[in-house]
Amino acid sequence: MLNTYYLAPDDLLNIIFRLSLALLFGAIIGIERQFKKKPAGLRTHMLVSLGAAMFIIIPLQFTLLEPSADAISRVIQGVATGIGFMGAGEIVRESSQDSRRPEIHGLTSAASVWVCAALGIAAGVGLWQLGLIAAILTFLVLNIFKKLEKHPPTL
């Protein structure tokens, strides 16, 4: 199954396509966060998505033979864990400002950065349809559900 995602080292157009998609997916989410003046904005989301795509493309090209599912799985786990730490830093940074009591701020920004890493992985392995659908759904969640939180419908 992995052989359909394998990238030959000389497959420059496919690499450019996958990395460009990762940037696009990150931009779809990042532009919304930028307009809302959130700490993690357009560039952050684009770079997270691009970085995740690069991490997944590397093992796809690293071996002359078909890459192992274990190698790909380990990369995905590492990216998810690393981005989790980045998100935790965002939450802690936001919580410590002007307050002596614990507060939770930045969860949505942290979650959107985490989703962008997944979008980058999807782009990196060539699952552009999955990435595009997920990017659009994430954009809708960030926009529509924020309005519903402020103005819940009355039943």
N, C-alpha and C positions, 0 to 999 in steps of 0.2 A: 504494500500500500504506500509506503514512503517514497517509492521510486517515482511516483507522479509529482512529488514535490521537490525532488532532487534538482539541484542547480549545478550545471557544469561550470567550472571556473571561468570559462570563456563565454558564458551566456550573459553578456553585458546588458542587452536589452531587457531580459527578464529580471535581472537584478535591479536595474533602474526603475522598471515598472513596479516591482514590489516595494522598493524603498519610497518611491513617489506616492504610492497608495498609502503607505504608513504615514507619511507626512500629511496627506489629505485627510485621513481618518482622524489624526490628532488635531488638525485644524478645525474640523467640524465641531469637535467638542471644545477645543480651546477658544474659538472665537466667541462662543456663548459665555464662557467664563471670563473672557477679557471684557466683554460688554458689561458684565455684571460687576466689574472691577474686583474680581477675586484675586488672591495672591498668586495662585497657579493659573496663569493665563494662556494665551495662544502659543507662545514660544515653548513654555514648559510642556504643554500637552503634545506639541509636535515633536519635541526632542525625546520625550518618553516613548512615544509610539515609534519613532525612528530607531531609537536605541534597542527597543525590544525586537524590532524587525531584524536589525543587524545581528543581535545575539542569536536569533533563530536561523538566520541565513548562514552564519559561520559554520555550524556543524553540517549543514546541508552541502557545503562545498568542501569541507575539510578533508573528507575521505575520498579516495579514488573509487572505492566501492560504495554500495548503497549505505547511507547513514543508518545507524541503528535507532530503533524506537526508544531505547534506553537513553541514548545521548540527547535526543530531542526532548524527551520527558524531563530529563535533569535540567536542561536549559530553561524549559518553561517553569519548572519549580523554582529555579534560582531567580528568574525575572520576577515572578509573583512575590517571592519573599523579599527581594531587594526593594521593589516598589512599595511593599507593605511598610518597610522601615521608612521610606521617604514620606509616605502618607502619615505615619505616626509622628514624624518630625513636624509636618505641617500642622497637625492637630495640637501638639504640645506648644509650638511656637504661637499659635493663635490663642491658646488658653492662658498663657502666662502674662499677657499684656494687661496692665491696669487692673489687676484683680488678685486678691490674695486667696480666694477660694477657687476650688477646681471648677472649671467650666469646660464644656465641650464645644469647640468651634472648629470649622474646617473639615468636618466629616464628608460633606458633599464634594469639596475640592479634592480631598484625599481619595474618595471613591472614584471620581472622574479621572484622576491620574492613573489609578489602578486599572480602570476600564481601558484607558488609552494604551496601556502596556499590552493588554489582551488584544486590542485592535492591531497593534504593531505585530504581534505574534501571528495573528490571522493573515496579515499582509505578507509577512515574511515567509510563511509556508505556502502562499499562493491561494489562500481561501478568500479571494477578494469579495465574493458575494456575501459571505458570512460577515466580513468586516464592514462592508457598506451598510448592510441591514442593521448590524449592531450599532454602528456610529449614528445612523439616523434615529434609531430607537433611543439611544442615550441622549441625543440632542432633544428629542421630544420629552423625555423624562425630566431633563433639566429645565425645560421651559414650561411645559403644561402643568406638571405636578407642583411646581413652585406656586403657580397661580391658584391651584386647588388648595394648597396649604394656607394661603392667605385668605381665600374666600371659599370656604367649603360649601358645597351645595346643600341647601336645606331640603330635608325630606318630609 
